[in-house]
Amino acid sequence: MPEDQHYLVGLDLAGRRVVLVGGGTVAQRRLPRLISAGAAVELISPSTTPAVGGMIDAGEVVWHQRRYADGDLDGAWYALACTDDPEVNAAVCAEAERRRIFCVRADAGIEGTAVTAAVGRHEGLVVGVLSGGQPLRSAAVRDNIVEALHTGAIAGDLTPPDATELPGVALVGAGPGDPELITVKGRRLLARADVVVADRLAPRELLDELPPDVEVVDAAKIPYGRAASQEFINATLIEHAKAGRFVVRLKGGDPYVFGRGFEELLACAEAGVPVTVVPGITSSIAGPAAAGVLVTHRGVAHEVVVVSGHVAPDHESSLTDWTALAKLRGTIVLMMGVERLGQFAAALLDGGRPADTPVAIVENGTMPAQRVHRFTLATAAEDAKAAGVRPPAVIVIGPVAGLLPDQLR
Ligand SMILES: C[S@@+](CC[C@H](N)C(=O)[O-])C[C@H]1O[C@@H](n2cnc3c(N)ncnc32)[C@H](O)[C@@H]1O
């Protein structure tokens, strides 16, 4: 196929009739972008996949539950022949040709009068790639371009810096430790940061990717103990944001799961600094998952309680009712609990949790040093000590902690 066979163009389909014939997985893939472009999509097919059915039920697509018939393209601006029957697809394309409607033919791209580009998005940009009938190549190149836009390797915004200033602070949950587990949005904002205030547990490798002119403040090294550190962090965020710098507060896991994110948001709000919160993948669920430890399983656990172990059960500032926790049959996920595991286990045993309750401990979840240990509640504290378990670790207590992948098959 000659390289210039197709003419790449952007169509304004808002409110215009688009006819898609077929209700299978090709339709499932094509419909979301047509819907987000505001097209008035009519789908013709005797049946649909459940996902396509969901779009119909949501009123995003009008469904004609029958086979295609000549004349169905009347009044359409654009058509897509997406059935698994080449004869039907050919008939749709023939009608489209007769009516001068551009038509995509999913089973034989070259025979349609239009082809679907591999499309990616970044901050208001739409990137489309065509490669003369090599969809895998188009998709791979599209992915590379979008990734480069996200990381800043390709500048996505060429207006002068003072016109592109992002306001304030972004509280970014950077995930449990594997640098690939930050969200796309988190990564995109990180690439725009002037200042990054980074937690000890935020993925270190992400800092390595920052341009040299980005100021990195290591929140882990701030002196004077925890309370003062938080004040210092808040003050640092506010000071830089007020000086017109875009600040990313890079936090481990999710900012609102024992992450003090809301304190930072309140401090910024009081100082009149706008905050964007980017949720993250929390280590409380993802740490265990990465190590093959589940927190729920059908018929085994109907509840998960995530508990902070930063104070002992009998500490005056503890807000946890350990006696009530001990009565639950489901899963307890204990964070910051390594140091006082013996006290938590004793509280649960005293409250009636069986001594043979399985316990799984995941150290450094999702990171190269990840280790997983399986014990029982009665001896977990001694066994963890003997195994040299150290923070950061997530402790999963409950029947799910005893399930191994080969038992689940
Ligand atoms: C202050 S809390 C922060 C939790 C974080 N906001 C989140 O959502 O994951 C720190 C605790 O999270 C857990 N943690 C964080 N990262 C971890 C990891 N990679 N592996 C195991 N536990 C982790 C440990 O229990 C650690 O003591």
Ligand as a Chemical Component Dictionary entry (heavy atoms), coordinates in Angstrom:
data_LIG
# 
_chem_comp.id                   LIG 
_chem_comp.type                 NON-POLYMER 
_chem_comp.pdbx_formal_charge   0 
_chem_comp.three_letter_code    LIG 
# 
loop_
_chem_comp_atom.comp_id 
_chem_comp_atom.atom_id 
_chem_comp_atom.alt_atom_id 
_chem_comp_atom.type_symbol 
_chem_comp_atom.charge 
_chem_comp_atom.model_Cartn_x 
_chem_comp_atom.model_Cartn_y 
_chem_comp_atom.model_Cartn_z 
_chem_comp_atom.pdbx_ordinal 
LIG C1  C1  C 0  2.489  5.962  56.489 1  
LIG S1  S1  S 1  1.839  4.537  55.764 2  
LIG C2  C2  C 0  1.536  5.100  54.134 3  
LIG C3  C3  C 0  0.604  4.239  53.338 4  
LIG C4  C4  C 0  0.366  4.743  51.951 5  
LIG N1  N1  N 0  -0.325 5.999  51.970 6  
LIG C5  C5  C 0  -0.397 3.746  51.080 7  
LIG O1  O1  O 0  -1.543 3.975  50.697 8  
LIG O2  O2  O -1 0.197  2.712  50.762 9  
LIG C6  C6  C 0  3.286  3.552  55.596 10 
LIG C7  C7  C 0  2.995  2.073  55.693 11 
LIG O3  O3  O 0  2.507  1.605  54.472 12 
LIG C8  C8  C 0  2.936  0.288  54.258 13 
LIG N2  N2  N 0  3.739  0.254  53.027 14 
LIG C9  C9  C 0  4.010  1.276  52.215 15 
LIG N3  N3  N 0  4.673  0.842  51.127 16 
LIG C10 C10 C 0  4.833  -0.486 51.272 17 
LIG C11 C11 C 0  5.425  -1.501 50.502 18 
LIG N4  N4  N 0  5.993  -1.248 49.323 19 
LIG N5  N5  N 0  5.394  -2.774 50.954 20 
LIG C12 C12 C 0  4.794  -3.062 52.117 21 
LIG N6  N6  N 0  4.222  -2.134 52.905 22 
LIG C13 C13 C 0  4.226  -0.864 52.484 23 
LIG C14 C14 C 0  3.725  -0.112 55.484 24 
LIG O4  O4  O 0  2.849  -0.713 56.395 25 
LIG C15 C15 C 0  4.201  1.216  55.951 26 
LIG O5  O5  O 0  4.542  1.159  57.306 27 
# 
loop_
_chem_comp_bond.comp_id 
_chem_comp_bond.atom_id_1 
_chem_comp_bond.atom_id_2 
_chem_comp_bond.value_order 
_chem_comp_bond.pdbx_ordinal 
LIG C1  S1  SING 1  
LIG S1  C2  SING 2  
LIG S1  C6  SING 3  
LIG C2  C3  SING 4  
LIG C3  C4  SING 5  
LIG C4  N1  SING 6  
LIG C4  C5  SING 7  
LIG C5  O1  DOUB 8  
LIG C5  O2  SING 9  
LIG C6  C7  SING 10 
LIG C7  O3  SING 11 
LIG C7  C15 SING 12 
LIG O3  C8  SING 13 
LIG C8  N2  SING 14 
LIG C8  C14 SING 15 
LIG N2  C9  SING 16 
LIG N2  C13 SING 17 
LIG C9  N3  DOUB 18 
LIG N3  C10 SING 19 
LIG C10 C11 SING 20 
LIG C10 C13 DOUB 21 
LIG C11 N4  SING 22 
LIG C11 N5  DOUB 23 
LIG N5  C12 SING 24 
LIG C12 N6  DOUB 25 
LIG N6  C13 SING 26 
LIG C14 O4  SING 27 
LIG C14 C15 SING 28 
LIG C15 O5  SING 29 
# 
